[in-house]
Amino acid sequence: MQLNDICIHESIFFIHEFRATVFSCFFLCSWVFDRVLPIFFAFFDIPPHLEDSRKKSMNIGLRFLLGVMLLYCFPTSGQQSKSQTDLEYAKSLTFREITTIIGQVSEDTTMVKAYIGVYVDKAIREKEVFEEAHGYTLLSSYEKDEQSKLNLLDKAISLTLKQDSKFFPMLPYFYKGNYYLEKEQYTKSLENFIEALKHSRTKNNLSYQYAAKHNIAIIKGEIGYYQEALEIFKECLDFEKNRENFNPYAYSEILYFLSKNSIRLGLIDSAKAHITEGLSRTKSIYPMLYNKISLEEANFYLHKKDFERARNSVKRVLKNLETSSASKDDRTKILALYYLGRIEEKSGNLSQAAKEYLAMDSISNDTGLKPAEIRNGYVFLINSLTDENKKYQIVNKTLLFDSIISQNGMDVSARIFKVFDTPELLNKKEELINSLNADKKRNKKTIIAILSLLLVLGIVLYFQISNKLKLKQKFEALIVEDEINSISSSKSDEKKSNVRAEKIPETIVNHIMEGLKKFEIEKGFLNNNITSKSLAILLDTNVKYLSIVINDYKSKSFSNYLKDLRINYAIKELRVNKKLRNQYSVEGIAKEMGFNTSESFSKAFKNKTGLNPSYYIKQLTKKEE
């Protein structure tokens, strides 16, 4: 533990007193390791989302130190005065002393909550806002009721929202973000991490800023924005390399996420470099993280079709899970069995693949964990199982699986519906129901339940088809409109000026209009750096005159004028330019059209046409075929 870390940790926990002893800091750290890991990580400039591997790998050494200190710093339990653990006596103690007692009774949840109550009451009585917020944050980690847990964190936030602190309200925001992240509620998690980032910037806390960015990048990767996640992780890696107090775990974890997102983007060679460095840094030190990187190594070899090496990497992970301190990592075990099934499937050993996928499903059922990657395993089982009852169960699981992922904001259609999309899955389900009904009569209640499910699914399917038809109609109308505009290119959107434009000399108006015409013909709007000021200079006029003329003669603001020119050009160019359509990504097309980001381009395109650029391109390609 670095001296700076100790100073930071103590400064927030014990605001009113000089923190004289190293023991109190270590003892409190042990308690936080057990109960409020995300807060501990935040204090030590470690991204709050880190998993149990950090906790388990450090806990043994930390507790050894604590045990030695207890022998020297405190009497044995038989020698302790009863008043030291008495709640009434605790009311006269300092915040530090109450926290020390909480550490002593950390295994007794009832007593811990009672002492935290004393801590909070003291803070309220003495009007110590940060101590009160700290108490609510600690208490939330012992609260079993989820709404009560969130209410306590919200109270800590509201107390410190407008207060001057280096650590609040970021800590409760981090804690809420982690709470929702663990439940895979990515939208709510993202909202809290963004708030933590905003306040970290306001308070100029660089470590917290990168902790928030780290978490946001994790969410982006989980919902399919691999490129954006990759860029943020690269930025975080640079920060970790150059920071004064180098954090080897945080650095290694970033290598893991870099390798994971690189593989999903097809950047296999880059992924291999991150995997190699990550394995060398985590072996024998961080077993859980080592296992995760090993699975990415297996995924790398799977892409290379080196099945033997891929199989060895996964088996190494499974062996580690049986023997190491990482044996409780059920999520990694599920993924390991999935990859083992994937390897067997790709190498042609289909019966063994089915066994691995069934083992994966068994653990997933027991734990309730359903990583997004494992869906392909269920698809394989649907297509390979001969037992109709088992197949029916797997189909139901897959439908539920899809529903959960869709609700979490994942790009389901692009990421996991490639092999077995929803309409096919619904047809398969109907066939299985008919087959099962032929084998066994079902009672009335079961039939009603099935019919109800099919009715709901039918309604959902109807709306999906209806939406597709509407999009198709919009596309056809857009093509017709673009073709008409191409034939009558001389069509003008100009109108007679109003009183504002009439105040400008006619010669100047004509000069500006001629300049705009030339600007449009020469496609000056494709320059992404063009502004009203730069265009005014180009047309030898001023911004005020230019804005008035565009508003009056083009019936739109300058920014909308540029957007319309760019989108109209994009509609036409995508229709006639195969190279632009087939070889450029949406981001690349956006750059070509003068937009700075793919998001701004997509939004402008959607506002203008009612369609997403990707859908428009896809339909153009289909039409051409």
ROZA-251089 format. One record per residue (C-alpha): residue in three letters; x, y, z. Coordinates in steps of 0.2 Angstrom, whole numbers, padded with zeros to 4 digits, always signed. Example, Ala and Ser with C-alpha at 12.3 -4.5 7.8 and 13.67 -1.06 7.14 Angstrom:
<recs>
Ala+0062-0022+0039Ser+0068-0005+0036
</recs>
This chain:
<recs>
Met+0000+0000+0000Gln+0007+0017-0005Leu+0008+0032+0007Asn-0002+0042-0004Asp-0016+0029-0004Ile-0016+0029+0015Cys-0017+0048+0016Ile-0032+0048+0003His-0041+0034+0012Glu-0039+0042+0030Ser-0044+0060+0024Ile-0061+0054+0019Phe-0065+0042+0033Phe-0059+0053+0048Ile-0062+0071+0043His-0062+0079+0061Glu-0046+0071+0068Phe-0028+0069+0065Arg-0026+0051+0058Ala-0012+0045+0069Thr-0011+0027+0067Val-0007+0015+0052Phe-0017+0002+0061Ser-0034+0010+0060Cys-0032+0012+0041Phe-0027-0006+0038Phe-0041-0012+0049Leu-0054-0002+0040Cys-0047-0008+0024Ser-0050-0026+0029Trp-0068-0022+0033Val-0071-0013+0017Phe-0063-0028+0008Asp-0077-0038+0015Arg-0092-0027+0014Val-0089-0012+0003Leu-0076-0017-0010Pro-0081-0004-0023Ile-0079+0011-0011Phe-0062+0004-0006Phe-0057+0003-0024Ala-0063+0021-0027Phe-0052+0028-0012Phe-0037+0019-0019Asp-0039+0025-0036Ile-0044+0008-0042Pro-0059+0007-0054Pro-0073+0002-0043His-0080-0012-0053Leu-0065-0023-0051Glu-0070-0041-0046Asp-0067-0053-0032Ser-0050-0058-0039Arg-0042-0042-0032Lys-0051-0045-0015Lys-0046-0063-0014Ser-0028-0061-0019Met-0024-0047-0007Asn-0035-0052+0008Ile-0024-0065+0015Gly-0009-0054+0017Leu-0019-0040+0023Arg-0027-0051+0037Phe-0010-0057+0042Leu-0005-0039+0045Leu-0021-0036+0054Gly-0019-0051+0065Val-0001-0045+0071Met-0007-0028+0074Leu-0022-0034+0085Leu-0010-0043+0096Tyr+0000-0027+0099Cys-0014-0013+0098Phe-0028-0021+0107Pro-0031-0032+0122Thr-0039-0050+0119Ser-0057-0052+0120Gly-0057-0058+0138Gln-0048-0042+0143Gln-0059-0030+0134Ser-0070-0019+0144Lys-0088-0022+0141Ser-0090-0003+0138Gln-0080-0004+0122Thr-0093-0014+0113Asp-0108-0006+0122Leu-0119+0005+0110Glu-0122+0018+0124Tyr-0103+0020+0127Ala-0100+0021+0108Lys-0110+0037+0107Ser-0096+0046+0116Leu-0082+0040+0105Thr-0075+0048+0090Phe-0079+0043+0072Arg-0062+0034+0071Glu-0066+0024+0087Ile-0083+0019+0081Thr-0076+0013+0065Thr-0063+0003+0074Ile-0077-0006+0084Ile-0087-0009+0068Gly-0071-0018+0061Gln-0071-0029+0076Val-0089-0035+0075Ser-0089-0035+0055Glu-0095-0053+0055Asp-0110-0049+0065Thr-0122-0039+0053Thr-0134-0034+0066Met-0121-0027+0077Val-0112-0018+0062Lys-0129-0010+0057Ala-0132-0004+0075Tyr-0114+0004+0076Ile-0116+0012+0059Gly-0133+0019+0066Val-0123+0027+0081Tyr-0111+0033+0068Val-0124+0041+0058Asp-0133+0048+0073Lys-0117+0056+0079Ala-0114+0064+0062Ile-0132+0071+0061Arg-0131+0078+0079Glu-0114+0086+0076Lys-0120+0092+0058Glu-0105+0083+0049Val-0112+0081+0032Phe-0098+0070+0025Glu-0098+0058+0039Glu-0117+0056+0038Ala-0115+0052+0019His-0101+0040+0023Gly-0112+0031+0036Tyr-0126+0029+0023Thr-0115+0023+0010Leu-0107+0010+0022Leu-0125+0005+0028Ser-0131+0002+0011Ser-0118-0012+0009Tyr-0127-0021+0023Glu-0145-0018+0018Lys-0153-0033+0010Asp-0168-0024+0003Glu-0163-0018-0014Gln-0174-0002-0013Ser-0168+0002+0004Lys-0150+0000-0002Leu-0153+0012-0016Asn-0163+0025-0005Leu-0147+0026+0007Leu-0136+0029-0008Asp-0148+0042-0015Lys-0148+0051+0003Ala-0129+0051+0003Ile-0129+0059-0015Ser-0142+0072-0010Leu-0132+0077+0006Thr-0116+0080-0004Leu-0122+0085-0021Lys-0118+0103-0019Gln-0104+0101-0005Asp-0085+0104-0008Ser-0077+0086-0007Lys-0064+0077-0017Phe-0074+0061-0015Phe-0092+0065-0013Pro-0105+0063-0021Met-0094+0052-0033Leu-0093+0037-0021Pro-0112+0033-0020Tyr-0113+0036-0038Phe-0100+0023-0041Tyr-0108+0011-0029Lys-0125+0013-0038Gly-0117+0011-0055Asn-0109-0005-0049Tyr-0125-0011-0041Tyr-0134-0009-0058Leu-0119-0016-0068Glu-0120-0032-0058Lys-0138-0034-0062Glu-0134-0030-0081Gln-0146-0015-0080Tyr-0134-0006-0092Thr-0144+0010-0094Lys-0146+0014-0076Ser-0128+0009-0073Leu-0122+0021-0087Glu-0132+0035-0080Asn-0123+0034-0063Phe-0106+0032-0070Ile-0109+0047-0081Glu-0114+0057-0065Ala-0098+0051-0056Leu-0088+0057-0071Lys-0096+0074-0072His-0093+0077-0053Ser-0075+0070-0055Arg-0072+0083-0068Thr-0080+0097-0058Lys-0069+0093-0043Asn-0053+0089-0054Asn-0051+0072-0048Leu-0042+0063-0062Ser-0041+0046-0054Tyr-0060+0046-0052Gln-0062+0052-0070Tyr-0053+0037-0077Ala-0062+0025-0065Ala-0078+0031-0072Lys-0072+0030-0090His-0066+0013-0087Asn-0084+0007-0081Ile-0092+0016-0095Ala-0081+0007-0107Ile-0086-0010-0100Ile-0104-0006-0103Lys-0101+0000-0121Gly-0092-0017-0124Glu-0106-0027-0116Ile-0119-0019-0127Gly-0109-0021-0143Tyr-0100-0004-0146Tyr-0083-0013-0146Gln-0074+0001-0156Glu-0079+0014-0144Ala-0075+0003-0129Leu-0058+0000-0137Glu-0054+0018-0138Ile-0058+0022-0120Phe-0048+0007-0114Lys-0033+0013-0124Glu-0035+0030-0115Cys-0036+0022-0098Leu-0021+0011-0102Asp-0010+0027-0106Phe-0016+0034-0090Glu-0011+0019-0080Lys+0006+0018-0088Asn+0010+0036-0084Arg+0002+0039-0066Glu+0014+0041-0052Asn+0007+0026-0042Phe+0006+0012-0054Asn-0008+0000-0051Pro-0003-0017-0058Tyr-0020-0025-0057Ala-0029-0010-0065Tyr-0017-0011-0079Ser-0018-0030-0081Glu-0037-0029-0081Ile-0037-0015-0095Leu-0026-0027-0105Tyr-0040-0040-0103Phe-0053-0029-0110Leu-0042-0023-0124Ser-0040-0041-0129Lys-0058-0045-0127Asn-0064-0030-0138Ser-0050-0032-0151Ile-0055-0050-0154Arg-0074-0045-0156Leu-0068-0032-0169Gly-0057-0045-0178Leu-0041-0036-0173Ile-0033-0053-0169Asp-0015-0048-0169Ser-0018-0034-0158Ala-0027-0045-0146Lys-0013-0058-0146Ala-0001-0044-0140His-0013-0039-0126Ile-0016-0057-0121Thr+0003-0061-0120Glu+0007-0047-0109Gly-0009-0049-0098Leu-0005-0068-0095Ser+0013-0064-0090Arg+0007-0050-0078Thr-0007-0060-0069Lys+0000-0078-0068Ser+0001-0083-0050Ile-0004-0066-0044Tyr-0022-0063-0049Pro-0029-0080-0053Met-0047-0074-0058Leu-0040-0061-0070Tyr-0028-0074-0077Asn-0042-0086-0080Lys-0052-0073-0090Ile-0037-0068-0101Ser-0034-0087-0104Leu-0051-0088-0111Glu-0047-0074-0123Glu-0032-0084-0128Ala-0043-0099-0131Asn-0054-0087-0142Phe-0039-0081-0151Tyr-0033-0099-0156Leu-0051-0103-0160His-0051-0089-0173Lys-0035-0096-0179Lys-0043-0113-0180Asp-0029-0120-0169Phe-0041-0131-0159Glu-0028-0140-0149Arg-0020-0124-0142Ala-0038-0117-0139Arg-0043-0133-0130Asn-0027-0133-0119Ser-0031-0115-0114Val-0048-0119-0108Lys-0043-0134-0099Arg-0030-0124-0090Val-0044-0112-0084Leu-0055-0127-0078Lys-0041-0134-0069Asn-0037-0118-0060Leu-0055-0116-0055Glu-0054-0133-0046Thr-0038-0129-0037Ser-0035-0110-0035Ser-0043-0096-0024Ala-0053-0092-0040Ser-0064-0108-0038Lys-0080-0098-0034Asp-0079-0089-0051Asp-0095-0096-0059Arg-0096-0084-0073Thr-0079-0089-0079Lys-0083-0107-0077Ile-0099-0105-0088Leu-0089-0096-0101Ala-0075-0109-0101Leu-0087-0123-0104Tyr-0095-0113-0118Tyr-0078-0111-0127Leu-0074-0129-0124Gly-0091-0133-0133Arg-0087-0121-0146Ile-0070-0129-0149Glu-0077-0146-0151Glu-0091-0140-0162Lys-0079-0131-0174Ser-0067-0146-0174Gly-0082-0158-0179Asn-0084-0167-0162Leu-0102-0163-0161Ser-0107-0176-0147Gln-0094-0169-0136Ala-0099-0151-0140Ala-0117-0155-0134Lys-0110-0162-0118Glu-0100-0146-0114Tyr-0115-0135-0119Leu-0126-0145-0107Ala-0114-0143-0093Met-0113-0125-0096Asp-0132-0124-0096Ser-0132-0133-0079Ile-0121-0121-0070Ser-0130-0106-0078Asn-0147-0113-0071Asp-0139-0115-0054Thr-0132-0098-0053Gly-0144-0088-0064Leu-0129-0081-0073Lys-0131-0079-0092Pro-0116-0071-0101Ala-0121-0064-0118Glu-0108-0075-0127Ile-0116-0092-0123Arg-0132-0090-0133Asn-0123-0099-0148Gly-0122-0114-0136Tyr-0141-0115-0134Val-0143-0113-0153Phe-0132-0128-0156Leu-0142-0138-0143Ile-0159-0133-0151Asn-0152-0140-0168Ser-0144-0156-0161Leu-0154-0163-0147Thr-0166-0177-0151Asp-0176-0177-0134Glu-0191-0166-0138Asn-0194-0161-0120Lys-0176-0155-0118Lys-0177-0146-0134Tyr-0193-0137-0129Gln-0184-0132-0112Ile-0169-0125-0122Val-0180-0115-0134Asn-0189-0107-0119Lys-0173-0103-0111Thr-0166-0095-0127Leu-0182-0084-0129Leu-0180-0078-0112Phe-0162-0075-0114Asp-0166-0065-0130Ser-0178-0054-0120Ile-0166-0051-0106Ile-0152-0046-0118Ser-0164-0035-0129Gln-0170-0026-0113Asn-0152-0022-0108Gly-0150-0012-0123Met-0139-0024-0133Asp-0139-0024-0152Val-0147-0041-0153Ser-0150-0042-0171Ala-0132-0038-0176Arg-0123-0048-0162Ile-0133-0064-0158Phe-0147-0067-0170Lys-0135-0071-0185Val-0138-0090-0184Phe-0155-0092-0176Asp-0166-0076-0177Thr-0182-0074-0168Pro-0195-0078-0181Glu-0186-0095-0184Leu-0185-0098-0166Leu-0204-0095-0164Asn-0208-0107-0179Lys-0197-0120-0170Lys-0206-0117-0154Glu-0223-0120-0163Glu-0217-0136-0171Leu-0210-0143-0154Ile-0227-0139-0146Asn-0236-0148-0159Ser-0224-0163-0157Leu-0226-0163-0139Asn-0245-0162-0140Ala-0245-0178-0151Asp-0235-0188-0138Lys-0244-0182-0123Lys-0261-0174-0119Arg-0259-0158-0109Asn-0271-0152-0096Lys-0282-0137-0099Lys-0271-0125-0089Thr-0256-0129-0099Ile-0264-0127-0116Ile-0271-0110-0111Ala-0254-0105-0105Ile-0246-0110-0122Leu-0260-0101-0132Ser-0257-0086-0121Leu-0239-0086-0125Leu-0241-0089-0143Leu-0254-0074-0143Val-0241-0063-0135Leu-0228-0068-0147Gly-0239-0066-0162Ile-0243-0048-0157Val-0225-0045-0155Leu-0221-0052-0172Tyr-0235-0042-0180Phe-0228-0026-0173Gln-0211-0031-0179Ile-0217-0035-0197Ser-0228-0019-0197Asn-0212-0009-0192Lys-0202-0017-0206Leu-0216-0013-0219Lys-0216+0005-0214Leu-0197+0006-0215Lys-0198-0002-0232Gln-0211+0011-0238Lys-0201+0025-0232Phe-0186+0018-0241Glu-0196+0017-0258Ala-0203+0034-0256Leu-0185+0041-0253Ile-0178+0032-0268Val-0192+0040-0279Glu-0190+0057-0272Asp-0171+0056-0275Glu-0173+0051-0293Ile-0185+0065-0296Asn-0173+0077-0288Ser-0159+0071-0299Ile-0170+0073-0315Ser-0175+0091-0310Ser-0159+0097-0301Ser-0163+0115-0305Lys-0177+0115-0293Ser-0175+0129-0280Asp-0180+0129-0262Glu-0179+0148-0262Lys-0194+0159-0258Lys-0197+0178-0258Ser-0188+0187-0244Asn-0197+0195-0230Val-0194+0212-0221Arg-0178+0206-0213Ala-0169+0202-0230Glu-0177+0218-0238Lys-0166+0228-0226Ile-0150+0221-0235Pro-0146+0230-0252Glu-0152+0219-0266Thr-0134+0219-0274Ile-0127+0211-0258Val-0142+0198-0257Asn-0139+0193-0275His-0120+0192-0272Ile-0123+0180-0257Met-0136+0170-0267Glu-0123+0167-0281Gly-0110+0163-0269Leu-0121+0150-0260Lys-0126+0142-0277Lys-0107+0140-0281Phe-0104+0133-0264Glu-0118+0120-0267Ile-0112+0116-0284Glu-0093+0114-0279Lys-0099+0104-0263Gly-0091+0115-0251Phe-0103+0108-0238Leu-0093+0092-0237Asn-0079+0101-0228Asn-0082+0097-0210Asn-0074+0113-0203Ile-0085+0124-0212Thr-0094+0137-0201Ser-0105+0152-0204Lys-0090+0163-0201Ser-0079+0154-0213Leu-0092+0154-0226Ala-0096+0172-0224Ile-0077+0176-0227Leu-0077+0165-0242Leu-0092+0174-0249Asp-0085+0191-0245Thr-0099+0196-0233Asn-0103+0195-0214Val-0111+0182-0203Lys-0126+0193-0200Tyr-0131+0195-0218Leu-0127+0177-0223Ser-0138+0171-0209Ile-0153+0182-0214Val-0152+0177-0232Ile-0151+0159-0228Asn-0165+0160-0216Asp-0176+0170-0228Tyr-0172+0162-0245Lys-0168+0144-0239Ser-0181+0144-0225Lys-0169+0136-0213Ser-0155+0140-0200Phe-0137+0139-0206Ser-0134+0122-0197Asn-0150+0114-0204Tyr-0145+0121-0221Leu-0128+0112-0220Lys-0136+0096-0213Asp-0149+0096-0227Leu-0136+0098-0241Arg-0125+0084-0233Ile-0139+0072-0231Asn-0147+0075-0248Tyr-0130+0072-0256Ala-0127+0056-0245Ile-0144+0049-0251Lys-0139+0052-0269Glu-0121+0046-0267Leu-0125+0030-0258Arg-0138+0026-0271Val-0126+0028-0286Asn-0109+0025-0278Lys-0106+0006-0275Lys-0088+0009-0267Leu-0095+0021-0254Arg-0109+0009-0250Asn-0099-0007-0249Gln-0082-0002-0243Tyr-0085+0012-0230Ser-0092+0010-0213Val-0105+0022-0207Glu-0092+0032-0198Gly-0082+0033-0214Ile-0097+0038-0224Ala-0101+0052-0210Lys-0083+0059-0213Glu-0085+0059-0232Met-0102+0069-0230Gly-0094+0082-0219Phe-0100+0076-0202Asn-0087+0074-0187Thr-0095+0059-0180Ser-0106+0044-0185Glu-0119+0048-0172Ser-0122+0066-0178Phe-0123+0059-0196Ser-0135+0045-0191Lys-0146+0057-0181Ala-0147+0070-0196Phe-0151+0056-0208Lys-0164+0048-0197Asn-0172+0066-0194Lys-0172+0069-0213Thr-0178+0052-0220Gly-0185+0042-0205Leu-0172+0029-0208Asn-0155+0024-0201Pro-0141+0025-0213Ser-0137+0006-0211Tyr-0155+0001-0215Tyr-0154+0012-0231Ile-0138+0005-0237Lys-0144-0013-0233Gln-0160-0010-0244Leu-0150-0002-0258Thr-0139-0018-0258Lys-0154-0029-0258Lys-0162-0019-0272Glu-0147-0020-0283Glu-0146-0039-0281
</recs>
